[in-house]
Amino acid sequence: MDKLWAPWRMEYILQEKPQGCIFCDKPKENRDRENLILHRGVHCFVIMNFYPYNNGHLMVVPFRHTADLADLRGEEQGELMQLMGASVTILSQTMAAQGFNIGMNLGRVAGAGVDDHLHFHIVPRWNGDTNFMPVTGHTKVLSQGLRESWELLKPMFQSSI
């Protein structure tokens, strides 16, 4: 069995969870740079993961609060897929991503950190992006800061979607 080590995520796991839903609350704040929101659509938005598995780790989220995939309306489903496709294109162009892991964790037992508001993860990958550091040093090497990644990606979301 392959193992995915992400010891840097312990900060997220151990921190006190905020009241409310981050995917409902953050878009209401209108502080997109601070909240790492890259794009707002009609039904969905794109936000960077504050505790990424790789540089450019994005999440595509419906504005409407639901944990039930079958509850998504057609227009929400369509925009989710459109934003996932656009995100892959933008990450390929701006960060030269060579592959992607795309998926969602439905429910806490499936690994969802936010289990009551569904969201898709888009994790860009590069040949050789995993090395000995996470396994032996409990350290993940991210080659670019979150704010710098936001500054790189934000103009592409503005001009491409």
N, C-alpha and C positions, 0 to 999 in steps of 0.2 A: 504494500500500500504506500502510495506517495503521501507525503505530509507537506502541508503549507504552514510554514512558521511565520508568524507575524507578531513577535514579542513587543514591538513598539506600540501595538494597539492596547496594551494593558492599561495605559493612561485612560483610554476611552472606556474600557471595560470597568475599571475601578472607580471612575469619577461618579459623583452624585448625578443622577439623571434629572434633567430639568423638568419642571412641571409643563404640561401641555405637550404639543406635538411640534417638533422642530420643523417638519415639512409644511405645517400650517402657519406657524408663527414667523419663521424667517422671511417668507415672501411678503408678509404684512408690514415688516419693518422698513421697507424701502431703503435698505442699506446693502445694496447688492455686492459692492466690493468687500465689505467687512464679512458678509455672510457667504461669499464666494459663489453668488448666483451669476451665471454666465448669460442666461437667456430666459425670457418669459414669453411663453406662447399664449394662446387663448385658453387652453385647458391644462397645459403642463409646463414645467420649467426644467432647466438644466442647472445643476449645482455641483460644485466640486466637493469631493469627500474631504472633510477636515482631518481625517485619519486615514490617508490613502495607502493602498497596497503598492502603488507605483505612481510616478509622476503622471499627472493628467487623469487620475481616477475620477470619473464623473458619475453622477446619478441623474436619471431622468425620472421625474416625479409628477404625478397628476396633482393639480391644485386641490381637487376634491378629496377629502379624507375618506379613504376606504382601505380595508385590508383584504378585500375579496376580489380576486382577479375577475371572476365572473360578473361582478357588479360594475365593471368598467363599461361606459357607454361607447358606442361606435366612434364618436368623434374623439374621445379620449384615447382609445386604442390606436386610432389612426395617427394622432399627433405624437403619441409615445413612440411609435415605430418611425415616424418621420424624424423626430428629434434624435433618436438613437442612430439612424443612418447619417444624419448631418454631423452628429458628434464624432462618429467613426471617420468620416471624411475630413473633418477639421483636425482631429488628432493625427491623422495620417499626414496631412499637409504641414501642420505646424510643428509637430514633435517627431515626425518620421517614424511613427509607430509601425511595427512590422506585423503585428497581430493583435487580437483582442480577446479578452474574456468578457462575455456579456451574460448577465443573468440576474436573478432575484432570489431572495430568501423569503419564502412565505411562512410566517410564524416563527416564534421564538425558538422552538426546537430545531428549526431548519437553519438557524443562525442569524435571524433578523435582529439587528440592533434596535431598529424601530419596527416593531411587529404589527402596529395598528394602522400604518400608512404605507401601502406598497410602493416600491421604487425599484427601478432597474439600475444595476451597476454596469459601468463600462470601464474596464481596466485595460489600458494600452500595454502591449508587451513588445519587447525587443529581444533579439537573439542574445543570450547570455545575460539577461537582466537579473537573474538570480545567481548568487554566488555563495561563498562560505560565510559572509558576514552575518546574515540573519540566523544561521544555524549555530555557528560557533561563538559569535560575538554578541548575539542578541541585539544586533544593530542593523537597521535597514538604511541603506545608502540611497537617498533621493537626490538626484543631481540638480534639482531646481527647487526653490522655495515655493510655497503655496501662492503667495502674493505675486511672485514673478510669473508663475504659471498662469494665474488669473489674467495678468496684464498681457500675456502672449495670446491667450485664447479668446478673451472678451471681444477684441475687434473682429475676429473671424466669425464669431456668432452674430455680431451686429451686421456684418456685410454678407453673410452666407445664407441666412435664414429669413 
